[in-house]
Amino acid sequence: MAVTIDLAILKTHRFGSRESGDTAEVIERPAGGISVVLVDGQGHGQAAKLLSVQVAGRVVSLLNEGVRDGAAARAAHDFLFALRGGRVSAALDILSVDLASSTVVVTRNSEVPMVLARHGEAQPVVESGGRIGLYRHTRPWVLEVEIEPGLAVVLATDGVVSAGERRGRRFDLLAEVERALQCVPDAEGMARLILEAALEADRGCPQDDMAVVALRLQPGGAPQPVRQLRLQIPLPE
């Protein structure tokens, strides 16, 4: 069945910081498809950024070599555990559209819920293997569903789902995803709506780094597909 992969990533850093500890990388899979690697490094600022870049780089390198997502996540955990001796952790999500298996695969080592939408119904997914780097035998939790038009997946880091807590305002990721599915037609609009709602909950001053990954599988393809990637990074003044 012909579909168009529609993907968007939006993120911002904690108020008062110049670096985000959230790192997102997008790669093409060797056997066809794409993968997004989302890492939330422990802490804030430059140290968290270096940590998340290291973990994401290790995962991307393995995926480029054809290593399966679950094995790449376990290897990233082993790397971080050996490097820091269980003293530092990171949240890791790998979201893949795998054309070799005709499935969407989500590999999770994050305590932050994700949202999966199928057949017009969105539901939270809280299962996870736990953050990597802390315990020797940590393993990822894997979800695999068939590629189908209308499927949507939203990943977020803890700065998004905890938005508003310090100000007595509760951010509801599921409700915002449901609203986005009704209000906007594409992944970029969905990610933007969710991130803006999280920023509003924190009154424009995010208390933690924030990142949102939105995937939508739109119906239809093209006889001569043209792939495009748009990147926009405003620099601090």
N, C-alpha and C positions, 0 to 999 in steps of 0.2 A: 504494500500500500504506500502510495507516494505521500511523503510529508516534507515539510520544511523545518529545519532545526532553527529555532529562534532563541537566542541566548543573550542575556544581559548581566553585567556585574557592576554594581555601584558600591562605593565604600567611602568612608570618611574617618578622620582620626579623632581621638579624644580631645575635648576642648582644653586648650592650653598646651597641647603637645604638637610637635611638628612632624612626627612619624607615627604611622599606624602599625600596630603589631599584627594586623590581619593581612595576609598575602593571598592573592588569587592568581592562578596561572591557567592558561588555556592551551591545549596542544591537540594536534590531530593524531589519531590512533593509527599505528602501522597497518592494521587490517581494515581500516575504514571507520569513520566516525570521529567524535571529539571527546575530550575529557576536560573537566574543570577540577582543579585541585584548590581547595580552600583550607587555609591553615590559620588558626588563631593562637599566636604565641603567648605564653604566660607573661603577665605583667603589661607594661606600657612602654612607649618610647623606643629608643634605638635598640635596646637589648631585646625587646620582644620582636622587633622587626628583623633583626639578624637571625633570631631563632626560627621565626616563621619562614624566612627565605631559605634557610638551610634545609628545613624539613620539606618544604614544597619542592626545592630543587632536587632532593633525593628521590621523591616520588615521581616527578616529571622524567628524570633520567631513566628510571626503571620502566615506566610506561612506554617511553620511546623505544626501549629494547624489546617490547612485546610482553613484559611481565604482566600477569593478571592483576587487577586492581586490589584484590584482597591480599595477595602476596606483597605488592608494593607497599600497602599500608602496614603490614607486619614488619617489613624490612625498615620502614621509616621509624616505627616504634623501637625496634632493636637498635637502630643507629642512635636515636635520642637517649635511650636508656643507657647504652654503653658510654655515650659522650658525657652525660650529666649524672649518671649513677642514681637515677630515680629522684633527683632533687628538682627537676624542672619538667613541666608538662606542656602539651599543646593539644588543641582540638584539631582534628583532621577529618575533612569530608572529601570524597572523590565522587563526582557526578559524571557519568559517562553515557553517551549515546553510542552503543557498540553495533556497528553495521554488520559485523561478522556473525553475531548471534541474534540480530534484530531485536535487541532489548535495550532498555534504559537501566543502568546499574548504579545504585547508590551504595557506597562503601563508607561506613560511619564509625568514627572514633570521636564523638562529640556528645556532650550532655545537653546540647541545645536542640529542641524539637525542630524537625523539618515539616514541610507540608507537601502532600501529594494529592493532586487533583486528577480524577478519572471519571469519565461518564458524567461530567457536570457536577460532581460532588468532591469537595475538598475535605481532607482529614489529616490530623496531625500524626506524625510518626515519632515516637519518643524512644524507640529501641536504639541502642548504641553499644559499642564495645567499650565505652569509657575512654577518657583522654589518654593519649599515648605518652610514654616516657616515665610513668610512675611505678608500674608494677611489671615484673619480669615477663609474665605470661599473658599480657594484654593482647587481645585479638579484635579484629574489626567485626562489625555487624553488617551484613550485606542484604540489600533488597534488590530484586531483579523483576522487572515487569516488561511486557511486550511493547514494542514501539507501536503507537496508535495515535491518530489525529486527535487533538484536544487534550492530550496528556500534559500536565504541568507539574513542575517540581520547584519548590522554593527552599533554598538553604539560607541560613543567617548565622551570624556570630552572636555571642552572648550580649554584646553591647546593644544589639537590636531588641532582643526579647526582654532584656531587663530595663529598657528605656522607661523612664518615668517613675521608677520605683522610689527613688530618693525624693520625689516631689509628690508622692501620693497618687500617682496616675499609673494605671495598669495598661501596658501595651499588649494587645491581643494579636499575635501573629496570624492565627487562623482567620480571625475576622477580617484582618486587612487583606489577606490573600483572597478571601471570598469577595470582598469589595472590589479588588483589582480585577478579578476575573469578569466581573460584571461591567466595570467602568472603562477598562482599557483593552485594546485589541492585541497588544504585543508584549514581549518580554521586557523591553526597556521601560515601557510605561508601568508595568507591574512592579519592577524593581524600584523605580523612582517613587511610586506611590507609597510603597512599604517603607522605604528609607525616610521619606519626608514625614510620614506619620510617626516614625520612631524619633526623629529630630524634634518634632512638635511636642511629643511626650516629654522630652528632656528640655523643652523650652529653648531650643536652638543651641544649647550648650551640651553636647553629648558627654556623658559621664564615662564612656568607654569607647574604644574603637568599634566602628560599625561596618559591616559588610553584608550585602544581599546578593545572592545569585538566583536568577530566575530563568527557568527553562520552559519554553512552550513548544509543543510540536503542532505546527499549523498544517492543515490539510493542503495537499497539492504539491507538486514538484515543478520541474522545468526540463524541456528537452535538451537544453544546453545550460546546465546550472552555472551561475556565477556566484562564487563565495565572496563575502565581504566581512571585514572586521573594522569596527570604528572604535577609536580610543581617544578619550579626552581627559586630560589631567591638568586642572588649574593649579598653578604654583602659588605658594604662600607669598604674601606681599612682604 
